[in-house]
Amino acid sequence: MILARLARKTWKPRSVVCVAAGFLCCVQCLLPARLNCGGTDLPDTIKLMLAHPKVRDLHGAWHLARSLNILKKHLGERDSLLMSIQQRLPMIPQVGDSGSGEDFLYMHRHMIHMLKHELCQLGIKNDIADGWDTIPWCHEDSAWPMPECFTTRSGDEDLGEALKENKSEPKTKEMQKEFGTDVWLREIKSIDELGRKLEGGIHVWMHNHWAAQEGYGAWRGQDPNSVKNDFLGSFMSAQVNKVFWKLHGWIDNQIAKWEGIHNREAEFNQAWNRLELFGWPVHEMSLTYLIGPGKDYTSLLTGELREIAEVGYLILAVPQK
């Protein structure tokens, strides 16, 4: 098992009083898209929950199963795990394929509702998941400045190039010209097209644009599940970073704008069906449920996806230059 190749420390939860409730349940049961409250950072209690290995695994495995090109790069074309994934999970669209945009918007919308639910249950007023009303385009923005570009680890040359490009002034101006107003939404014909355009475009830009140099991680022999491991450029750590929730909140807000412009309600029927392929407990899911005592660590993911998550940690463990 890949799990045996990377030792991870046991997470010790602090005392948290929370009531588990539905995540990935009927849309009608979810909280409103916005909560009118203040706050600009993730509370420590929430950070601990988001840094838990089960939460990291669910987010990381979901992305990696839709990005088999990344697994091919690190595992090889004929790796047994990769071949098993392709045989047993053939209905999962890869990034950019038809259906992938619907999946992208649906999964992250429910992550947002999951976070908001936990904040409410803890009595914490915080607007971190509401998203930006306007993207902070200025590199020296007073609240959300762009971190400087940095040299990536050996084996991460592609990421290094992406960071260099997406932190450049010309790329920022390009994104602002395309997404700075709502005009582009008029040309989008479906919710799936909306998700594909966002995921492969400004979503990638925002993750790279606001990614700061990793100061903590498995590649230094440190606990990969620490709250300090919040690198925005990795599927296994991004959700611990407060910028993740601001950028995905902005992305989620585009759904309502698209609905208003086209006078149509977004439907996610196929995305719901595909989430069940991942073996997620879709009718009973929240941060509290995931990390609660007595939950079987391995039962939350199918065998292939459990190993995919471990690949994500192995990728993080690449030695530094």
C-alpha positions as CSV (number, residue, x, y, z in Angstrom):
1,M,0.0,0.0,0.0
2,I,1.1,3.5,-0.8
3,L,-0.1,4.4,2.7
4,A,2.8,2.4,4.2
5,R,5.3,4.5,2.2
6,L,4.6,7.7,4.0
7,A,4.2,7.9,7.8
8,R,1.8,10.5,9.0
9,K,1.4,11.7,12.6
10,T,-1.9,11.1,14.4
11,W,-4.0,14.2,14.7
12,K,-5.1,15.1,18.2
13,P,-8.3,17.1,18.2
14,R,-9.0,19.9,20.6
15,S,-12.3,20.0,22.4
16,V,-14.9,21.1,19.8
17,V,-18.7,21.4,20.5
18,C,-20.4,20.9,17.2
19,V,-23.6,19.3,15.8
20,A,-23.1,17.2,12.7
21,A,-25.5,17.9,9.9
22,G,-26.0,17.2,6.2
23,F,-23.3,18.0,3.7
24,L,-23.7,16.9,0.1
25,C,-27.4,16.5,0.8
26,C,-30.4,17.9,-1.0
27,V,-29.8,21.5,-2.1
28,Q,-33.0,22.7,-0.4
29,C,-31.5,21.6,3.0
30,L,-28.3,23.7,2.6
31,L,-27.7,27.1,4.2
32,P,-28.2,30.3,2.2
33,A,-25.3,31.3,-0.1
34,R,-24.3,34.2,2.1
35,L,-24.2,34.9,5.8
36,N,-24.1,38.5,6.8
37,C,-21.3,38.6,9.3
38,G,-17.7,39.9,9.6
39,G,-14.3,38.4,9.7
40,T,-11.3,37.9,7.4
41,D,-9.5,34.8,8.5
42,L,-10.3,31.2,9.4
43,P,-10.7,30.6,13.2
44,D,-8.2,28.3,14.7
45,T,-10.8,25.7,15.5
46,I,-11.9,25.5,11.9
47,K,-8.3,25.4,10.7
48,L,-7.7,22.3,12.8
49,M,-10.7,20.7,11.2
50,L,-9.7,21.6,7.6
51,A,-6.2,20.3,8.2
52,H,-7.4,16.9,9.3
53,P,-6.1,14.1,7.0
54,K,-9.7,13.0,6.2
55,V,-10.6,16.4,4.9
56,R,-7.3,16.7,3.0
57,D,-7.9,13.2,1.5
58,L,-11.4,14.0,0.3
59,H,-10.5,17.2,-1.4
60,G,-7.2,15.9,-2.8
61,A,-8.5,12.6,-4.1
62,W,-11.4,14.2,-5.8
63,H,-9.1,16.5,-7.7
64,L,-6.5,13.9,-8.6
65,A,-9.1,11.4,-9.9
66,R,-10.1,14.1,-12.4
67,S,-6.5,14.9,-13.2
68,L,-5.0,11.6,-14.3
69,N,-2.3,13.4,-16.2
70,I,-0.8,14.4,-12.8
71,L,-0.8,10.8,-11.7
72,K,0.7,9.6,-15.0
73,K,3.6,12.0,-14.5
74,H,4.3,10.7,-11.0
75,L,3.3,7.0,-11.4
76,G,3.9,6.2,-15.0
77,E,1.5,5.3,-17.8
78,R,1.2,1.6,-16.8
79,D,1.1,1.9,-13.1
80,S,-1.3,-0.6,-11.5
81,L,-3.1,2.0,-9.5
82,L,-3.6,4.2,-12.4
83,M,-4.9,1.4,-14.6
84,S,-7.3,0.3,-11.8
85,I,-8.6,3.9,-11.5
86,Q,-9.3,4.0,-15.3
87,Q,-11.1,0.7,-15.2
88,R,-13.2,1.2,-12.1
89,L,-14.0,4.9,-12.3
90,P,-14.5,5.4,-16.1
91,M,-17.5,7.8,-15.6
92,I,-15.5,10.6,-14.0
93,P,-14.9,13.3,-16.5
94,Q,-11.4,14.6,-16.6
95,V,-10.7,18.4,-16.2
96,G,-12.0,20.1,-19.3
97,D,-14.2,17.2,-20.5
98,S,-18.0,17.5,-20.7
99,G,-19.4,17.2,-17.3
100,S,-16.3,18.3,-15.4
101,G,-17.5,21.9,-15.0
102,E,-20.7,20.8,-13.3
103,D,-18.7,18.6,-11.0
104,F,-16.3,21.4,-10.2
105,L,-18.9,23.9,-9.2
106,Y,-21.0,21.3,-7.3
107,M,-18.3,19.9,-5.1
108,H,-16.8,23.2,-4.1
109,R,-20.3,24.7,-3.4
110,H,-20.9,22.0,-0.9
111,M,-17.4,22.6,0.7
112,I,-18.5,26.2,1.2
113,H,-21.8,25.2,2.8
114,M,-19.9,22.7,5.0
115,L,-17.6,25.4,6.3
116,K,-20.5,27.9,6.9
117,H,-22.4,25.2,8.8
118,E,-19.5,24.6,11.1
119,L,-19.0,28.3,11.7
120,C,-22.7,28.7,12.6
121,Q,-22.7,25.7,14.9
122,L,-19.7,27.1,16.8
123,G,-21.4,30.5,17.0
124,I,-18.5,32.2,15.1
125,K,-19.4,35.2,12.9
126,N,-17.1,35.1,9.9
127,D,-17.5,36.0,6.2
128,I,-14.4,34.2,4.9
129,A,-16.4,31.9,2.6
130,D,-18.6,34.6,1.1
131,G,-16.0,35.3,-1.6
132,W,-14.8,38.6,-2.9
133,D,-17.4,41.0,-4.3
134,T,-14.6,42.2,-6.6
135,I,-11.3,40.4,-7.1
136,P,-8.4,42.3,-5.6
137,W,-6.5,42.8,-8.9
138,C,-3.8,45.1,-7.5
139,H,-0.7,43.1,-6.6
140,E,-0.2,45.4,-3.6
141,D,-3.8,45.2,-2.4
142,S,-3.9,46.2,1.3
143,A,-6.0,43.3,2.4
144,W,-5.1,40.5,-0.1
145,P,-1.6,41.3,-1.6
146,M,0.0,38.9,-4.0
147,P,2.9,36.9,-2.4
148,E,6.2,37.2,-4.3
149,C,7.2,34.5,-6.8
150,F,9.6,31.9,-5.5
151,T,11.7,29.0,-6.6
152,T,9.9,25.7,-6.5
153,R,11.3,22.3,-5.4
154,S,13.0,19.9,-7.8
155,G,10.3,18.0,-9.8
156,D,7.9,21.0,-9.6
157,E,9.2,22.9,-12.6
158,D,5.8,23.0,-14.2
159,L,4.4,24.7,-11.0
160,G,7.3,27.1,-11.1
161,E,6.5,28.2,-14.6
162,A,2.8,28.5,-13.7
163,L,3.6,30.7,-10.7
164,K,5.9,32.9,-12.7
165,E,3.2,33.4,-15.4
166,N,0.2,33.9,-13.1
167,K,2.0,36.3,-10.8
168,S,3.0,38.6,-13.8
169,E,1.3,41.9,-14.4
170,P,0.4,41.0,-18.0
171,K,-1.5,37.8,-16.9
172,T,-3.3,39.8,-14.2
173,K,-4.4,42.3,-16.8
174,E,-5.5,39.5,-19.1
175,M,-7.7,38.0,-16.3
176,Q,-9.1,41.3,-15.3
177,K,-10.1,42.1,-18.9
178,E,-11.9,38.8,-19.3
179,F,-13.5,38.4,-15.8
180,G,-13.5,41.9,-14.4
181,T,-17.2,42.4,-15.4
182,D,-20.1,40.1,-15.9
183,V,-20.2,40.5,-19.7
184,W,-18.5,37.2,-20.3
185,L,-21.4,35.3,-18.5
186,R,-23.8,36.2,-21.3
187,E,-22.0,33.9,-23.7
188,I,-22.0,30.9,-21.3
189,K,-24.8,28.5,-22.4
190,S,-24.8,25.9,-19.6
191,I,-23.7,25.4,-16.0
192,D,-21.2,22.9,-17.1
193,E,-19.6,25.3,-19.6
194,L,-19.5,27.9,-16.7
195,G,-17.6,25.5,-14.5
196,R,-15.2,24.4,-17.2
197,K,-14.4,28.0,-18.1
198,L,-13.8,29.0,-14.5
199,E,-11.8,25.9,-13.4
200,G,-9.4,26.0,-16.3
201,G,-9.1,29.8,-16.4
202,I,-9.3,32.2,-13.5
203,H,-9.5,29.4,-10.9
204,V,-6.0,28.2,-11.8
205,W,-4.8,31.8,-12.0
206,M,-6.1,32.7,-8.5
207,H,-4.6,29.6,-6.9
208,N,-1.2,30.4,-8.4
209,H,-1.4,34.2,-8.0
210,W,-2.0,34.0,-4.3
211,A,0.3,31.0,-3.6
212,A,3.0,31.8,-1.1
213,Q,6.2,29.9,-0.7
214,E,5.9,26.7,1.3
215,G,7.4,27.1,4.7
216,Y,6.1,23.9,6.1
217,G,5.5,20.4,4.7
218,A,6.2,16.7,4.4
219,W,9.2,17.3,2.2
220,R,11.0,18.8,5.2
221,G,10.0,15.8,7.4
222,Q,7.3,17.8,9.1
223,D,3.8,16.7,9.8
224,P,1.8,17.2,6.6
225,N,-1.4,17.5,8.6
226,S,-0.3,20.6,10.6
227,V,-2.4,23.7,10.1
228,K,0.8,25.4,8.9
229,N,0.7,23.1,5.8
230,D,-1.7,25.4,3.9
231,F,0.1,25.8,0.5
232,L,-2.5,27.2,-2.0
233,G,-0.8,25.3,-4.9
234,S,-1.6,21.8,-3.7
235,F,-4.8,19.8,-3.7
236,M,-3.8,18.3,-0.3
237,S,-3.4,21.6,1.5
238,A,-5.2,24.5,-0.2
239,Q,-8.4,24.3,1.8
240,V,-6.5,25.2,5.0
241,N,-5.6,28.6,3.4
242,K,-8.0,31.4,3.9
243,V,-7.5,32.6,0.3
244,F,-9.0,29.3,-0.9
245,W,-12.4,30.2,0.6
246,K,-12.3,33.8,-0.8
247,L,-11.6,32.7,-4.3
248,H,-14.0,29.8,-4.3
249,G,-16.6,32.0,-2.7
250,W,-16.2,34.4,-5.7
251,I,-16.5,31.4,-8.1
252,D,-19.7,30.2,-6.4
253,N,-21.1,33.7,-6.7
254,Q,-20.8,33.4,-10.5
255,I,-23.5,30.7,-10.4
256,A,-26.2,33.1,-9.1
257,K,-25.1,35.8,-11.6
258,W,-25.3,33.3,-14.5
259,E,-28.8,32.2,-13.3
260,G,-29.9,35.8,-13.2
261,I,-28.6,36.7,-16.7
262,H,-30.1,33.6,-18.3
263,N,-33.2,33.4,-16.1
264,R,-32.4,29.7,-15.4
265,E,-31.8,27.7,-12.3
266,A,-28.5,25.8,-12.2
267,E,-29.0,22.0,-12.1
268,F,-26.4,19.6,-10.8
269,N,-28.1,16.2,-11.3
270,Q,-25.2,14.4,-13.0
271,A,-22.6,15.9,-10.5
272,W,-24.6,14.3,-7.6
273,N,-24.5,10.9,-9.3
274,R,-20.8,11.1,-9.9
275,L,-20.0,12.0,-6.4
276,E,-21.4,8.7,-5.3
277,L,-18.8,6.9,-7.4
278,F,-16.2,8.3,-5.0
279,G,-17.8,6.4,-2.1
280,W,-18.5,9.6,-0.2
281,P,-21.2,9.3,2.5
282,V,-23.2,11.9,0.6
283,H,-26.3,11.9,2.9
284,E,-24.3,12.6,6.1
285,M,-21.3,14.8,5.6
286,S,-19.8,17.7,7.5
287,L,-16.5,18.5,9.0
288,T,-17.7,17.3,12.3
289,Y,-18.9,14.0,10.8
290,L,-15.6,13.5,9.0
291,I,-13.3,13.9,11.9
292,G,-15.6,12.6,14.7
293,P,-14.6,9.8,17.0
294,G,-15.4,6.3,15.9
295,K,-15.3,7.0,12.2
296,D,-13.4,4.4,10.2
297,Y,-10.5,6.3,8.5
298,T,-10.5,4.1,5.4
299,S,-14.2,3.7,4.8
300,L,-14.7,7.2,3.7
301,L,-12.9,6.5,0.4
302,T,-12.9,3.6,-2.0
303,G,-9.6,1.7,-2.2
304,E,-8.4,3.4,-5.3
305,L,-9.2,6.9,-4.0
306,R,-7.6,6.2,-0.7
307,E,-4.4,5.4,-2.5
308,I,-4.8,8.5,-4.8
309,A,-4.8,10.6,-1.7
310,E,-1.5,9.0,-0.6
311,V,0.0,9.9,-4.0
312,G,-0.9,13.5,-3.2
313,Y,1.2,13.3,-0.1
314,L,4.1,11.6,-1.9
315,I,4.1,14.4,-4.5
316,L,4.4,16.9,-1.6
317,A,7.3,14.9,-0.2
318,V,9.6,15.6,-3.2
319,P,13.0,16.8,-1.8
320,Q,13.8,20.5,-2.1
321,K,16.6,21.6,-4.5
